[in-house]
Amino acid sequence: MSAPVHDGALSKPREIFSRIGFALLAVAGVSTVLQIVALTIFMVLERQGIVWIHTSWAMWAYTFIPIYGFAIPVGGWLMRRVPAKVPVPEKLGWKNFAILLLICFPVMYGGNLLGNLISALFSGGTAENGLNSYALDDSPLKFLVMVILAPLLEEMVFRKQLLDRCSRYGEKTAALFSALTFGLFHMNLFQFFYAFGTGWIFAYTYLRTGLLRYSVAMHMVVNFMGSVLAPWILSQVDLAELNNLNLQAMDDIALMQLLPGIALITGYFVLLLGLVIVGTVLLVIKSRQLVFLPAEEELPKPHRIHTIYGNAGCLSFILFCTVLCAINLL
């Protein structure tokens, strides 16, 4: 029988997780407040007849400058004030990298489907995914923000900064905490489930290697596939015309004009289906080989949830993000 754990022995990890929670709350709170302020300013300018605020770059500016220009630097600064233990770097190898990347695809698209279904269920089908307007935008800023800035800065905070500070209390516990907070950070149910799933894979990758480049590269590929490649392919095809396609009433010239678009979108979905199938098979085969090493200060199982989530910082962050999720369903 293991010796009882005194509450005093858990006070230090509880304080660590609370400080991390408050740092994450700063990220979520600062970004939300500054977005509201920026949007208000843009609405005032719109009433003054200033037309440039209707451009797509303005939409990207008031949405993402508050997050990546202010909130994440503030949260990262606060988190760096918490003691950290940097892991010893280890190379992953291209084969293992490819396996983990392929596993991301069923997790990403399955989580996306689940998020859409649950959002529709809770909202009565009225909720809209706010990310769609950004994914469908053709501004070059989309590549810069979604494929470069977001993976770099989000991995720095939710993997390196966070895991360096809490993995000493259990690798599996830290990976779950990283994935959960990453999912909540998106503050909507549409993105929560696939962000949680891919965040878990990114966390595992960083824990095994201690090198951020692998999870950043995975994150870049995932964001490129979902936010850049898929919208571009759909933009090459007239979906309304495809929905109303009548082969018998269409002449050969019109049909030949549609064939490249049909071939493109068919090829994309075949590729996507193949990636999902291969990733699912690898997930089933490799899941038992995903090893979490014992930690030097492993939290006792009966006390983990209360120690990690039952503190002021984490409770505040979870409550704030949950309220935002609910508001986004309205």
C-alpha positions as CSV (number, residue, x, y, z in Angstrom):
1,M,0.0,0.0,0.0
2,S,1.4,3.4,-1.0
3,A,1.9,6.0,1.7
4,P,-0.7,8.7,2.0
5,V,0.0,12.0,0.2
6,H,-0.2,15.1,2.3
7,D,-1.8,18.2,0.9
8,G,1.4,20.1,1.5
9,A,3.3,17.9,-0.9
10,L,0.8,18.9,-3.6
11,S,0.9,22.6,-3.0
12,K,3.9,23.2,-5.2
13,P,2.5,21.5,-8.3
14,R,-0.9,23.1,-7.7
15,E,0.8,26.5,-7.6
16,I,2.7,25.7,-10.8
17,F,-0.4,24.7,-12.7
18,S,-2.3,27.7,-11.3
19,R,0.4,30.1,-12.6
20,I,0.3,28.4,-16.0
21,G,-3.5,28.7,-15.9
22,F,-3.3,32.4,-15.3
23,A,-0.7,32.8,-18.1
24,L,-3.1,31.1,-20.5
25,L,-6.0,33.2,-19.1
26,A,-3.9,36.3,-20.0
27,V,-3.6,34.9,-23.6
28,A,-7.3,34.3,-23.9
29,G,-8.4,37.5,-22.1
30,V,-6.0,39.9,-23.7
31,S,-6.7,38.6,-27.2
32,T,-10.5,38.8,-26.7
33,V,-10.4,42.3,-25.2
34,L,-8.1,43.7,-27.9
35,Q,-10.2,42.1,-30.6
36,I,-13.3,43.8,-29.2
37,V,-11.5,47.1,-29.0
38,A,-10.1,46.8,-32.5
39,L,-13.5,45.7,-34.0
40,T,-15.2,48.7,-32.2
41,I,-12.7,51.1,-33.7
42,F,-13.2,49.6,-37.2
43,M,-17.0,49.9,-36.8
44,V,-16.6,53.6,-35.9
45,L,-14.3,54.1,-38.9
46,E,-16.9,52.4,-41.1
47,R,-19.6,54.9,-40.0
48,Q,-17.2,57.7,-41.0
49,G,-17.2,56.3,-44.6
50,I,-13.6,55.0,-44.5
51,V,-13.7,52.3,-47.1
52,W,-10.4,50.5,-46.5
53,I,-11.7,48.8,-43.4
54,H,-13.8,46.5,-45.7
55,T,-10.7,44.9,-47.2
56,S,-9.6,41.4,-46.1
57,W,-6.4,42.6,-44.6
58,A,-8.4,44.7,-42.2
59,M,-10.3,41.6,-41.1
60,W,-7.0,39.7,-40.6
61,A,-5.5,42.7,-38.7
62,Y,-8.2,43.2,-36.1
63,T,-8.5,39.4,-35.5
64,F,-4.9,38.2,-35.4
65,I,-2.7,41.1,-34.4
66,P,-4.3,41.1,-30.9
67,I,-3.6,37.3,-30.6
68,Y,-0.1,37.0,-32.1
69,G,1.1,40.5,-31.7
70,F,0.1,41.0,-28.0
71,A,-1.7,38.2,-26.2
72,I,0.7,35.3,-26.9
73,P,3.8,37.4,-26.1
74,V,2.2,38.4,-22.8
75,G,1.2,34.8,-22.0
76,G,4.7,33.6,-23.0
77,W,6.4,36.2,-20.8
78,L,4.2,35.2,-17.8
79,M,4.9,31.5,-18.4
80,R,8.6,32.0,-18.6
81,R,8.5,33.2,-15.0
82,V,7.5,29.7,-13.9
83,P,10.4,27.3,-13.3
84,A,11.1,25.0,-16.3
85,K,13.1,21.9,-17.1
86,V,14.2,21.8,-20.7
87,P,14.3,18.2,-22.1
88,V,17.4,16.7,-23.7
89,P,17.0,17.0,-27.5
90,E,16.5,13.7,-29.5
91,K,16.0,13.3,-33.2
92,L,12.7,11.8,-34.3
93,G,13.7,10.5,-37.7
94,W,11.7,10.9,-41.0
95,K,9.9,7.6,-40.7
96,N,8.5,8.3,-37.2
97,F,7.7,11.9,-38.2
98,A,5.7,10.6,-41.2
99,I,3.8,8.1,-39.0
100,L,2.8,10.7,-36.5
101,L,1.9,13.2,-39.2
102,L,-0.3,10.6,-40.9
103,I,-2.0,9.9,-37.6
104,C,-3.0,13.6,-37.5
105,F,-5.3,13.3,-40.5
106,P,-8.0,11.0,-39.1
107,V,-7.8,12.9,-35.8
108,M,-8.1,16.2,-37.5
109,Y,-11.0,15.4,-39.9
110,G,-12.8,13.2,-37.4
111,G,-12.5,15.9,-34.7
112,N,-13.7,18.5,-37.3
113,L,-16.8,16.4,-38.1
114,L,-17.5,15.8,-34.4
115,G,-17.2,19.6,-33.7
116,N,-19.6,20.5,-36.4
117,L,-22.1,17.9,-35.3
118,I,-22.0,18.9,-31.6
119,S,-22.1,22.6,-32.5
120,A,-25.2,22.0,-34.7
121,L,-26.8,20.0,-31.9
122,F,-26.3,22.6,-29.2
123,S,-27.3,25.5,-31.4
124,G,-30.2,23.9,-33.2
125,G,-28.3,24.2,-36.4
126,T,-27.9,28.0,-36.3
127,A,-24.3,28.3,-35.2
128,E,-21.7,29.1,-37.9
129,N,-18.0,28.4,-37.9
130,G,-16.4,31.8,-37.8
131,L,-13.2,30.3,-39.2
132,N,-14.8,29.7,-42.6
133,S,-14.6,33.4,-43.6
134,Y,-10.9,33.3,-43.0
135,A,-10.3,30.0,-44.7
136,L,-12.3,31.1,-47.8
137,D,-10.5,34.4,-48.1
138,D,-7.9,34.6,-50.9
139,S,-5.6,37.1,-49.2
140,P,-1.9,36.2,-49.1
141,L,-2.1,37.0,-45.4
142,K,-3.9,33.7,-44.9
143,F,-0.7,31.7,-45.7
144,L,1.4,34.0,-43.5
145,V,-1.0,33.8,-40.5
146,M,-2.3,30.2,-40.7
147,V,0.7,28.3,-42.0
148,I,3.6,30.3,-40.5
149,L,2.7,32.5,-37.5
150,A,0.0,30.3,-35.9
151,P,2.1,27.1,-35.8
152,L,5.3,28.9,-34.7
153,L,3.7,30.9,-31.9
154,E,1.1,28.4,-30.7
155,E,3.7,25.6,-30.5
156,M,6.0,27.8,-28.6
157,V,3.4,28.5,-25.9
158,F,1.3,25.3,-25.8
159,R,4.1,22.8,-26.3
160,K,7.5,24.2,-25.3
161,Q,6.6,26.8,-22.6
162,L,3.8,24.6,-21.2
163,L,5.4,21.2,-21.3
164,D,8.8,22.3,-20.1
165,R,7.0,23.5,-16.9
166,C,4.6,20.6,-16.2
167,S,6.0,17.4,-17.7
168,R,8.0,16.8,-14.5
169,Y,4.6,15.9,-12.9
170,G,3.8,13.2,-15.5
171,E,4.3,13.0,-19.2
172,K,0.8,11.7,-20.0
173,T,-0.7,14.2,-17.6
174,A,1.2,17.0,-19.3
175,A,0.2,15.9,-22.8
176,L,-3.4,15.8,-21.8
177,F,-3.2,19.2,-20.2
178,S,-1.4,20.7,-23.2
179,A,-4.1,19.2,-25.6
180,L,-7.0,20.4,-23.4
181,T,-5.8,23.9,-23.0
182,F,-4.9,24.1,-26.7
183,G,-8.5,23.0,-27.6
184,L,-10.0,25.5,-25.2
185,F,-7.8,28.3,-26.5
186,H,-9.7,28.2,-29.8
187,M,-12.8,29.2,-27.8
188,N,-15.4,27.5,-30.0
189,L,-16.7,23.9,-30.3
190,F,-16.1,23.8,-34.1
191,Q,-12.4,23.7,-33.5
192,F,-12.1,22.2,-30.0
193,F,-12.1,18.5,-30.8
194,Y,-9.6,18.5,-33.7
195,A,-7.4,21.0,-31.8
196,F,-7.5,18.7,-28.8
197,G,-6.6,15.6,-30.8
198,T,-3.8,17.1,-32.9
199,G,-2.6,19.0,-29.8
200,W,-2.2,15.6,-28.0
201,I,-0.1,14.3,-30.9
202,F,2.0,17.5,-31.0
203,A,2.6,17.3,-27.3
204,Y,3.6,13.6,-27.5
205,T,6.1,14.5,-30.3
206,Y,7.7,17.3,-28.3
207,L,7.9,15.2,-25.1
208,R,9.7,12.4,-27.0
209,T,12.1,14.7,-28.8
210,G,12.5,17.9,-26.9
211,L,12.6,19.6,-30.3
212,L,9.9,22.1,-31.3
213,R,10.6,21.8,-35.0
214,Y,8.7,18.5,-35.4
215,S,5.4,19.7,-33.9
216,V,5.7,23.0,-35.7
217,A,6.2,21.2,-39.0
218,M,3.1,19.0,-38.3
219,H,1.1,22.0,-37.3
220,M,2.1,23.8,-40.5
221,V,1.0,20.8,-42.6
222,V,-2.3,20.4,-40.8
223,N,-3.1,24.1,-41.1
224,F,-2.1,24.2,-44.8
225,M,-4.3,21.2,-45.6
226,G,-7.4,22.6,-43.8
227,S,-7.0,26.4,-44.3
228,V,-5.2,26.8,-47.7
229,L,-5.3,23.7,-49.9
230,A,-8.9,22.6,-49.3
231,P,-10.4,26.2,-49.8
232,W,-8.2,26.7,-52.9
233,I,-9.4,23.4,-54.5
234,L,-13.1,24.3,-53.8
235,S,-12.6,27.7,-55.3
236,Q,-11.5,26.2,-58.6
237,V,-14.9,24.5,-58.9
238,D,-18.3,26.0,-59.4
239,L,-20.1,24.0,-56.7
240,A,-23.5,25.4,-57.5
241,E,-23.1,24.3,-61.1
242,L,-22.0,20.9,-60.0
243,N,-25.0,20.5,-57.7
244,N,-27.3,21.3,-60.7
245,L,-25.4,19.2,-63.1
246,N,-27.6,17.5,-65.7
247,L,-25.4,15.4,-68.0
248,Q,-28.2,14.7,-70.5
249,A,-29.0,18.3,-71.0
250,M,-25.4,19.4,-71.3
251,D,-23.5,19.7,-74.6
252,D,-20.0,18.3,-75.0
253,I,-18.3,21.7,-74.8
254,A,-19.8,22.6,-71.5
255,L,-19.0,19.2,-70.1
256,M,-15.4,19.4,-71.2
257,Q,-15.2,22.8,-69.4
258,L,-16.4,21.2,-66.2
259,L,-14.2,18.1,-66.4
260,P,-10.9,19.6,-65.0
261,G,-12.7,20.9,-62.0
262,I,-14.5,17.6,-61.4
263,A,-11.1,15.7,-61.8
264,L,-9.4,18.1,-59.3
265,I,-12.0,17.9,-56.6
266,T,-12.3,14.1,-57.1
267,G,-8.5,13.7,-56.9
268,Y,-8.4,15.7,-53.7
269,F,-11.1,13.7,-51.9
270,V,-9.4,10.4,-53.0
271,L,-6.1,11.7,-51.6
272,L,-7.8,12.8,-48.4
273,L,-9.6,9.5,-48.0
274,G,-6.4,7.7,-48.5
275,L,-4.6,9.8,-45.9
276,V,-7.4,9.3,-43.4
277,I,-7.5,5.5,-44.0
278,V,-3.7,5.1,-43.7
279,G,-3.6,7.3,-40.6
280,T,-6.4,5.4,-39.0
281,V,-4.6,2.1,-39.5
282,L,-1.4,3.5,-38.1
283,L,-3.2,4.9,-35.1
284,V,-4.6,1.5,-34.3
285,I,-1.3,-0.3,-34.8
286,K,1.0,2.3,-33.2
287,S,-1.2,3.5,-30.3
288,R,0.2,0.9,-27.9
289,Q,3.7,1.9,-28.9
290,L,3.2,5.6,-27.8
291,V,5.2,5.5,-24.6
292,F,5.0,8.0,-21.9
293,L,8.1,7.8,-19.6
294,P,7.8,8.0,-15.8
295,A,8.4,11.5,-14.4
296,E,10.5,12.4,-11.4
297,E,7.6,14.1,-9.6
298,E,4.7,12.0,-10.9
299,L,1.5,13.1,-9.4
300,P,-0.5,10.4,-7.5
301,K,-3.4,9.3,-9.7
302,P,-6.1,10.0,-7.1
303,H,-4.9,13.6,-6.8
304,R,-4.1,14.5,-10.4
305,I,-7.4,16.1,-11.5
306,H,-7.8,18.2,-8.3
307,T,-4.1,19.3,-8.3
308,I,-4.0,20.3,-12.0
309,Y,-7.5,21.7,-12.7
310,G,-8.8,22.5,-9.2
311,N,-6.8,25.7,-8.8
312,A,-7.6,29.3,-9.3
313,G,-5.6,29.8,-12.5
314,C,-6.8,26.8,-14.4
315,L,-10.4,27.1,-13.3
316,S,-10.4,30.7,-14.4
317,F,-9.0,29.8,-17.8
318,I,-11.4,26.9,-18.3
319,L,-14.4,29.0,-17.2
320,F,-13.5,31.9,-19.5
321,C,-13.0,29.7,-22.5
322,T,-16.2,27.7,-21.8
323,V,-18.2,30.9,-21.6
324,L,-16.7,32.1,-24.9
325,C,-17.6,28.7,-26.5
326,A,-21.2,29.1,-25.4
327,I,-21.4,32.7,-26.7
328,N,-20.0,31.6,-30.1
329,L,-22.9,29.1,-30.4
330,L,-25.4,31.9,-30.2
